[in-house]
Amino acid sequence: MTKKIFLSFLLFCQLAIAFAQSYRPAAENLAARRSFQDNKFGMFIHWGLSSTLGANEWVMNNRSINKTNYARLLQVFDPVHFDAAKWVAAAKSAGMNYIVFITRHHDGFSNWDTKYSDWKITNTPYGKDVLKQLADECKKQDMKLGLYYSLLDWYRDDYPYETGRTGKGSGRTAKSNYASYLQFMKNQLTELLTNYGPIMSVWFDGHWDQTNPEGSADLRSRIDWKYDEIYSLIHQLQPACLIGNNHHQTPFDGEDFQMFEKDLPGQNKSGLSYQRPSNEIPLETCETMNNSWGYNITDTQYKSVKSLVHYLVNAAANNANFLLNIGPMADGSVQPEFTDTLKAIGQWMKRNGESIYGTRGNVFPAQDWGVVTAKDNTLFVHVLNRPNAGYIFLPGLNEKIAGARLFDGKRKLSFRQQPEGVFVYTEKLSQPDIDTIIELTLSK
Ligand code: FHN
């Protein structure tokens, strides 16, 4: 009996702890999650002092450049062609609704005028706060702004680099001090969430530096990051700000969206995405336009407009946003291979955006011919690969269909509803270059 009482007490304590720990998003945060999902498409911008070397944002680590030598780039970084209006316009031209900008990547360099470090944009010959200009321009052009913030740091001595997996060539010898590093991050995050207007999201990255590689059975962190303190600070400063952490694991308490890197939710082509997609919080997947995040002068493997639109459509069908990356050059300009592709995606979005923005996914499993997105009582059937048969089949769809028509031009299509699913006849359609969208209206 005493044992039973003791066990019940233990269970009660565990439940009490779990309850006390669990984060309850504010009403404005929940509304922000919905509008984030409606917005669907954003631009990731990887850019900073590392762009000067044209060998992507990992160059300090990859070439084992020590701090002393890397610091010389401070005299070199001079983005004279940086024009926030052009960056925002490039995102607009693609039909994107938000930008996620690198405020500080793993080399620890701050792209804003932080009071808490000299390793920052305002100490370069350029001397101006790029984040401020970008935030002002986003406001002007009605573009939401999210901030990427690296938890990992290859430059600071107080970051626990001894237990980290990367940045080993930085030449640091002093003993790290996480309490000091945590305070530094809190100070910087407070600046970011106080001085730059409403921030849509904070996009953390680098947690994995302190774990075994993705896919390992044991993914415990070697340090206690104290996310409860970091996350509650952000939510106190801006309750609507969405927190995401690219730790490549199932979401932690306090996070508002889950991201996937170079993978649709549920896929793992990158070797980074072993985590299962959440059913509770919004999803996002990010991908590069060539094979690099930061500017890489030799990477010319540009993805086609078709493959990027397919990625966007597939992301939407998987209920995820698509964050498409550009890596501007060190002078601040964006190479034409990127801007041209963005414009072409935007032309497609102008015509077909209704089948993407504001829709939700996971309504129908992917088929050989393509995928489905949904809004109200409309199913947008995206035929991405034209079947050889003169029809497409939607197995198991037994909601009553009121009509089928082509999205473009609204021509009626014939269909047959059977107990095992729905056939839509497509033989008279011309071969689509990117996507043939069929609207199926469900009876109310
Ligand atoms: O190391 C970073 C990388 O540079 C880039 O920022 C990507 C974007 O998702 N995230 C990290 C790798 O997981």
Residues whose N, C-alpha, C, O or C-beta is under 5 A from the ligand:
A	BS01	FHN	E57 D205 E261 W293
